[in-house]
Amino acid sequence: MDTPMEPSTEAFTTLGEQLLLLSLDDESGHAKDSAKVALAISAAVLVELVLADRVDVADDKVVVVDATPLGEPALDTALAAIAGKDKPGSAKDWINQLKADSVARANTGLIEKGLVREEKKKVLGLFPVRRYPEADGSVEAAVRQRLDAVVLRGATPNERTASLVALLHGARLHRLAFPDADARRIAAAMESISHDQWSATAVRRAVKAAEDALATIIAVTVTTTVITGS
C-alpha cells in the first residue's frame, strides 16, 4: 500500500493537511466550512493509518494491527490513542475524539512545512483569533491539479487521491475543491470515485466507515443547529 505521505515532488503532507489547505483562503487565512473540515481531517487520520497498515476497520470497529510509529506526529498521536484503549471504538467515536487534536496538528504541520504562516489578530480589538494565510502555494496547486484530473477528466486515482476525494464527498465539501464547477456534476463524479474499485479491501472498508460516520455526524449537527436556532 501507499505510505502515508504523498510519493511525489510535492512536500510531504498528510491527507488532513491537504484538506486544511483546500479550506483556507489564500490571502486572509480564514478557514471555510471549518466544522465539516475538522471532521474530515479527523476521518483522514483513520484512513491514513489504514493506508499505512497500522489499523484496520472491521464491523465498524477500529483495531490496531501494528503500533509502530510512522514518524508523523499527527498520525502517531492518534495511533497511540487507539492502541491505548482496552476495547476498540467505532469510526464515528474516533472521528469525534480525535477531531480537536487532528486539526491542531494539521495546522502545526502546515506551518512547520512552510506552507502557511500564522497570524494572530484581535476582532473588535478584544477577541484573539488566528489566521493561516498562504506562504507557499505549490502544494495546494498540485493537490487541486490531481483532483481536477481525477474528478473532471476521469484520470485513474491512486489510493491517496481517491481517499481524499471520498473524504471531501463524505463531508459534503465538494465546493472547497471545485468552487466554480457544476455542483451536481462534481457530486456525481466524487460519488462514483468514492465507490469505485480503486483500493485494497481494508482501505475500502475504512473509507466507507469514515464516509458513513461523517454523514451521520454532519446530519446530527445540522439537525441540532436548526432546532437550536429555531
matplotlib code that plots the C-alpha trace (Angstrom):
import matplotlib.pyplot as plt

x = [0.0, 1.0, 2.9, 1.1, 3.0, 2.4, 5.1, 5.7, 7.6, 5.0, 6.2, 5.2, 1.6, -1.0, -4.5, -5.6, -3.2, -4.3, -7.9, -7.0, -5.1, -8.2, -10.3, -8.0, -8.4, -5.0, -4.9, -6.9, -6.1, -9.8, -11.0, -14.2, -16.6, -14.5, -16.8, -17.1, -13.4, -12.5, -14.5, -13.0, -9.4, -10.1, -11.5, -8.5, -6.3, -8.1, -7.8, -4.1, -3.5, -5.2, -3.2, -0.1, -1.2, -1.3, -5.1, -8.0, -11.7, -13.8, -17.5, -17.1, -14.5, -11.1, -8.4, -4.7, -2.7, 0.7, 1.5, 4.9, 5.1, 5.3, 7.3, 4.4, 3.2, -0.4, -0.7, 1.5, -0.5, -3.8, -2.3, -1.1, -4.5, -6.3, -3.7, -4.1, -7.8, -8.8, -11.8, -12.0, -14.2, -16.2, -15.0, -17.6, -16.3, -12.7, -13.6, -15.2, -12.5, -9.5, -11.1, -9.6, -6.1, -6.1, -7.0, -4.4, -1.7, -2.7, -2.3, 1.1, 2.2, 1.4, 3.3, 6.3, 6.4, 6.3, 3.0, 1.1, 2.0, 0.2, -1.2, -2.7, -5.3, -8.0, -11.6, -13.1, -9.9, -10.9, -11.2, -8.0, -8.2, -5.6, -5.5, -3.3, -2.6, -0.7, 3.1, 3.8, 1.0, 2.8, 1.4, -2.2, -1.9, -0.6, -3.4, -6.0, -4.4, -4.7, -8.3, -9.1, -7.5, -9.4, -12.8, -13.2, -11.1, -11.5, -7.9, -7.3, -6.6, -4.0, -5.3, -4.4, -6.1, -9.2, -9.3, -9.1, -12.0, -14.0, -13.4, -14.4, -17.5, -18.4, -18.1, -20.0, -17.0, -17.3, -17.1, -13.8, -12.1, -14.4, -15.9, -16.9, -17.9, -21.4, -22.3, -24.3, -21.7, -19.0, -21.0, -21.8, -18.2, -17.0, -19.7, -18.5, -14.9, -15.6, -17.3, -15.1, -12.7, -9.6, -8.2, -7.5, -10.3, -9.1, -8.9, -12.3, -13.8, -12.0, -13.2, -16.7, -16.8, -15.4, -18.0, -20.8, -19.6, -19.2, -22.7, -24.2, -22.3, -23.0, -26.7, -26.9, -25.0, -27.3, -30.4, -29.2, -28.3, -31.7, -33.6, -31.4, -31.7, -35.5]
y = [0.0, 3.6, 5.2, 7.9, 10.6, 11.7, 10.0, 12.8, 16.1, 17.7, 18.5, 15.7, 16.4, 14.3, 14.0, 16.1, 18.8, 18.7, 19.1, 22.1, 23.7, 23.4, 25.1, 28.1, 31.4, 32.0, 35.7, 36.1, 32.6, 32.3, 28.7, 27.9, 25.2, 24.8, 22.4, 20.0, 20.3, 19.4, 16.2, 15.4, 15.9, 13.6, 11.0, 11.4, 10.3, 7.0, 6.5, 7.3, 4.7, 2.1, 3.1, 2.6, -0.8, 0.4, 0.0, -1.9, -1.2, -4.3, -4.3, -0.6, -1.2, 0.4, -2.1, -1.7, -4.2, -2.6, 0.1, 1.0, 4.8, 6.3, 9.4, 11.8, 13.4, 13.8, 10.1, 8.7, 10.6, 9.1, 5.6, 5.7, 6.8, 4.0, 1.4, 2.6, 1.7, -1.6, -2.0, -1.0, 2.0, 2.8, 5.0, 7.6, 7.6, 8.1, 10.8, 12.7, 12.0, 12.8, 16.0, 18.8, 17.3, 16.4, 19.9, 21.4, 19.1, 19.8, 23.5, 22.9, 20.7, 23.2, 25.9, 23.7, 22.8, 26.4, 26.2, 28.7, 31.3, 32.0, 35.5, 36.5, 39.3, 40.7, 41.0, 44.3, 44.9, 42.3, 38.7, 37.0, 34.9, 33.0, 33.1, 31.0, 32.8, 31.0, 31.1, 28.6, 27.7, 24.9, 22.0, 23.2, 23.8, 20.3, 18.8, 20.8, 19.6, 16.0, 16.4, 18.2, 15.3, 12.6, 14.2, 16.4, 14.5, 10.9, 10.1, 7.0, 7.9, 6.4, 5.3, 8.6, 10.8, 8.6, 8.7, 12.5, 12.6, 10.2, 12.3, 15.5, 13.8, 12.3, 15.6, 17.4, 19.6, 19.4, 23.2, 23.5, 21.7, 22.9, 26.3, 27.2, 23.9, 22.5, 21.1, 18.2, 17.1, 17.2, 15.4, 12.6, 12.2, 12.1, 9.6, 7.4, 7.6, 7.0, 3.7, 2.5, -0.5, 1.7, 0.2, -2.8, -4.2, -2.8, 0.7, 0.5, -0.6, 2.3, 4.9, 3.6, 3.6, 7.2, 8.3, 6.8, 8.3, 11.7, 11.6, 10.7, 13.3, 16.1, 15.2, 15.3, 18.6, 20.2, 19.0, 20.2, 23.6, 24.0, 23.1, 25.3, 28.2, 27.8]
z = [0.0, -0.3, 2.5, 4.5, 2.6, -1.0, -3.1, -5.5, -5.8, -3.5, 0.0, 2.4, 3.5, 5.2, 3.8, 6.8, 5.9, 2.3, 3.4, 5.5, 2.7, 0.5, 3.2, 3.9, 2.0, 0.5, 1.4, 4.6, 6.0, 7.1, 7.1, 5.2, 6.4, 9.5, 11.3, 8.4, 7.6, 11.2, 10.9, 7.5, 8.9, 11.8, 9.5, 7.3, 10.2, 10.4, 6.6, 6.7, 9.4, 7.3, 4.2, 6.3, 7.6, 11.2, 11.9, 10.3, 10.4, 10.7, 11.6, 12.2, 14.9, 14.6, 15.7, 15.8, 13.7, 14.1, 16.7, 15.2, 14.9, 11.4, 12.3, 11.5, 14.8, 13.7, 12.9, 15.7, 18.3, 17.0, 16.7, 20.3, 21.5, 19.6, 20.8, 24.4, 24.5, 26.1, 23.7, 20.1, 19.3, 16.2, 13.4, 14.5, 18.1, 16.9, 14.5, 17.3, 19.8, 17.5, 16.0, 18.0, 18.1, 14.4, 13.4, 15.7, 14.3, 10.7, 11.4, 13.0, 10.2, 7.6, 9.5, 10.1, 6.4, 5.4, 3.5, 5.7, 8.2, 11.4, 12.1, 15.4, 15.4, 17.6, 16.4, 17.6, 19.4, 22.0, 20.8, 19.7, 16.5, 14.5, 10.7, 8.4, 5.0, 2.3, 2.4, -0.4, -2.8, -4.7, -2.7, -2.8, -6.5, -7.0, -4.9, -6.9, -10.2, -9.1, -8.0, -11.3, -13.3, -11.4, -10.9, -14.0, -16.6, -15.5, -14.7, -12.6, -9.0, -6.7, -3.2, -1.5, -4.1, -4.2, -0.4, -0.5, -2.9, -0.7, 2.4, 0.6, -0.7, 2.7, 4.4, 1.7, 0.9, -2.8, -3.3, -1.5, -4.3, -7.1, -6.1, -9.7, -11.2, -11.5, -8.1, -9.3, -11.7, -9.1, -6.5, -9.0, -10.1, -6.5, -5.6, -8.4, -7.5, -3.8, -4.6, -7.4, -7.0, -6.6, -3.4, -1.3, 0.7, 4.0, 2.6, 1.1, 4.4, 6.2, 3.6, 3.7, 7.5, 7.5, 4.9, 6.9, 10.1, 8.6, 7.1, 10.5, 12.5, 10.0, 9.8, 13.6, 13.7, 11.1, 12.8, 16.2, 14.7, 13.0, 16.2, 18.4, 16.1, 15.7]

ax = plt.figure().add_subplot(projection="3d")
ax.plot(x, y, z, "-o")
ax.set_aspect("equal")
plt.show()
